[in-house]
Amino acid sequence: MLVVDNGTTVAEQELFALMSAPAVPDLLRVADEPLTVKELSNRADVPLSTAYREVNRLHEVSLLEKSIVVNHTDGRHVSQYCRTFESMEVTVTDDGLRVELDE
C-alpha cells in the first residue's frame, strides 16, 4: 500500500494501472503549478475529454491537489490542479514494487 500526503491509501497495483494510461505521465509532468484542466490538456497535448477523466482519477488518489480560484469581477470560479509531489520513484524489491513520492 502507498500512503499519499493526506493519508489516502492506494494499492500499488491501482497506482500502476493509473500510471499506465498514456496521458497520465504527461499530465503529471505539466502539473507543477496550479492549472485548469484545459491548461493541463493544452500543455500536455492531451485531448480535453481525456484530461478531464484522468485529472479526476489523479485527484481521487490525491496525486493532484484541487484549488478553487474565484474571479472577483464576475464571481465565477474555476478549479485548478497541481501535483502533490515533486518526484515519484518506483523500486523493484523482493517483496514486490515499492513507490516513493518525494514531496
Helices and strands as residue ranges (DSSP letters): E 2-3, E 9-10, H 12-19, H 24-30, H 37-44, H 48-60, E 64-70, E 77-83, E 87-93, E 96-102
